Amino acid sequence: MTETVETPSSSSISLPTWLAFGFIAGFLSVLTFHQGTGGLFYYLGWSNNFPYPMRQVPPLGVPQFVSLAFWGGIWFTLFAAISTRLPASMRTGLAFVIAGFVFGGFVITPFNWFVLAPLRGQPLGNGFVPVNMLRGVVINGIFGLGGAIWLLAIQRLRASRK
């Protein structure tokens, strides 16, 4: 029997469906919120990273932004799983969106600094340069915020079609 979870709109949904919605929300959040914020920072001169990078990345040779969107989906699948354990008051509206921001800014960013950076031969913690560290927290936080918004929107769309 498939486990069901209580969604932010207080309807029941199967756990696999909720996790799939998490993946879709994370994927879309990278394409909209994450890359949009990165693009804004680039055009304001606050970052050297051009949005929607087309550089092919291994192992499949897909454009980097597609790889980022895939990993955003994986990260937000984790958020969707964790969100089932949040108190009911934190699974709605603004509280849910804030939880997404905290997840992106303060879970994903440190993981990037202390796990991924060494694996890629990059300095720990963005070199501990405060402006670079802040930029990572903001961009990933906005990714999390956007993922939560997308997850709520997808779930509400599903609920409205029932």
C-alpha positions as CSV (number, residue, x, y, z in Angstrom):
1,M,0.0,0.0,0.0
2,T,1.3,3.4,-0.9
3,E,1.9,5.9,1.9
4,T,-0.1,9.2,1.6
5,V,1.0,12.6,2.8
6,E,-0.9,15.7,3.8
7,T,-0.1,18.4,1.3
8,P,0.1,22.1,2.0
9,S,-3.5,22.5,0.9
10,S,-4.6,19.9,3.4
11,S,-5.5,17.2,0.8
12,S,-4.0,13.8,0.7
13,I,-1.6,12.7,-2.0
14,S,0.5,9.6,-2.5
15,L,4.1,10.0,-1.4
16,P,5.5,9.0,-4.8
17,T,3.3,11.7,-6.5
18,W,4.4,14.3,-3.9
19,L,8.0,13.5,-4.5
20,A,7.5,13.6,-8.3
21,F,5.9,17.1,-7.8
22,G,9.0,18.0,-5.8
23,F,11.3,17.0,-8.6
24,I,9.2,19.0,-11.1
25,A,9.1,22.0,-8.8
26,G,12.9,22.0,-8.3
27,F,13.6,21.6,-12.1
28,L,11.3,24.5,-12.9
29,S,12.7,26.6,-10.0
30,V,16.2,26.3,-11.5
31,L,14.9,27.4,-14.9
32,T,13.0,30.4,-13.5
33,F,14.1,31.6,-10.0
34,H,17.7,30.3,-9.8
35,Q,18.8,31.2,-13.3
36,G,16.7,34.4,-13.3
37,T,18.4,35.6,-10.1
38,G,21.8,34.6,-11.5
39,G,21.0,36.5,-14.7
40,L,20.0,39.6,-12.7
41,F,23.2,39.4,-10.7
42,Y,25.2,39.0,-14.0
43,Y,23.6,42.0,-15.6
44,L,24.1,44.1,-12.5
45,G,27.8,43.2,-12.5
46,W,27.5,41.2,-9.2
47,S,28.5,37.9,-10.8
48,N,30.6,36.7,-13.7
49,N,28.4,33.7,-14.4
50,F,26.2,34.1,-17.5
51,P,22.7,32.6,-17.0
52,Y,21.6,29.5,-18.8
53,P,25.1,28.3,-19.5
54,M,25.2,26.2,-22.7
55,R,28.6,24.5,-21.9
56,Q,28.2,20.8,-22.3
57,V,28.8,18.8,-19.1
58,P,29.7,15.2,-18.6
59,P,28.7,12.4,-18.6
60,L,25.8,13.0,-21.1
61,G,27.0,16.2,-22.7
62,V,23.9,18.2,-21.9
63,P,24.0,22.0,-21.5
64,Q,25.0,23.0,-18.0
65,F,21.7,24.7,-17.2
66,V,19.9,21.4,-17.9
67,S,22.2,19.6,-15.6
68,L,21.6,22.3,-12.9
69,A,17.8,21.9,-13.4
70,F,18.1,18.1,-13.0
71,W,20.0,18.5,-9.8
72,G,17.6,21.1,-8.6
73,G,14.9,18.5,-9.1
74,I,16.8,16.0,-7.0
75,W,17.3,18.6,-4.3
76,F,13.7,19.5,-4.3
77,T,12.6,15.9,-4.1
78,L,14.5,15.8,-0.8
79,F,12.7,19.0,0.3
80,A,9.4,17.5,-0.6
81,A,10.3,14.4,1.5
82,I,11.4,16.6,4.4
83,S,8.3,18.8,4.2
84,T,6.1,15.9,5.0
85,R,7.6,16.0,8.5
86,L,7.0,19.7,9.0
87,P,4.2,20.8,11.4
88,A,0.9,21.5,9.6
89,S,1.3,25.2,10.3
90,M,4.6,25.3,8.2
91,R,3.1,23.4,5.2
92,T,1.1,26.3,4.0
93,G,1.6,29.6,2.2
94,L,4.4,31.9,3.4
95,A,5.7,29.5,6.1
96,F,6.2,26.9,3.4
97,V,7.9,29.4,1.1
98,I,10.2,30.5,3.9
99,A,11.1,26.9,4.6
100,G,12.0,26.5,1.0
101,F,14.3,29.6,1.2
102,V,16.0,28.2,4.3
103,F,16.4,24.8,2.7
104,G,18.0,26.4,-0.4
105,G,20.1,28.9,1.3
106,F,21.2,27.1,4.4
107,V,21.2,23.4,3.5
108,I,22.1,23.3,-0.2
109,T,24.7,26.1,0.0
110,P,26.8,24.6,2.8
111,F,26.7,21.3,0.9
112,N,28.0,23.0,-2.2
113,W,30.8,24.8,-0.2
114,F,32.0,21.8,1.8
115,V,31.2,18.7,-0.2
116,L,31.0,19.7,-3.9
117,A,33.6,22.4,-4.0
118,P,36.5,20.1,-2.9
119,L,35.3,17.4,-5.3
120,R,35.5,20.0,-8.1
121,G,38.9,21.3,-7.0
122,Q,37.4,24.6,-5.9
123,P,38.1,26.5,-2.7
124,L,36.0,25.7,0.3
125,G,33.2,28.1,1.1
126,N,33.7,30.1,-2.1
127,G,37.1,31.0,-0.7
128,F,35.4,32.4,2.4
129,V,35.0,35.7,0.5
130,P,31.9,37.2,2.2
131,V,30.3,38.7,-0.9
132,N,30.8,35.3,-2.8
133,M,29.3,33.4,0.2
134,L,26.4,35.8,0.4
135,R,25.7,35.5,-3.3
136,G,25.5,31.7,-3.0
137,V,23.1,31.9,0.0
138,V,20.9,34.3,-1.9
139,I,20.8,32.5,-5.2
140,N,20.2,29.1,-3.6
141,G,17.7,30.6,-1.2
142,I,15.7,32.1,-4.0
143,F,15.9,28.7,-5.8
144,G,14.4,27.1,-2.6
145,L,11.8,29.9,-2.4
146,G,10.9,29.4,-6.0
147,G,10.7,25.6,-5.6
148,A,8.3,26.0,-2.7
149,I,6.1,28.3,-4.8
150,W,6.2,25.9,-7.8
151,L,5.4,23.0,-5.5
152,L,2.4,24.8,-4.0
153,A,1.3,25.8,-7.5
154,I,1.6,22.3,-8.9
155,Q,-0.3,20.8,-5.9
156,R,-3.0,23.4,-6.1
157,L,-3.4,22.8,-9.9
158,R,-3.8,19.1,-9.2
159,A,-6.3,19.7,-6.4
160,S,-8.4,22.0,-8.6
161,R,-8.7,19.3,-11.3
162,K,-10.1,16.7,-8.9
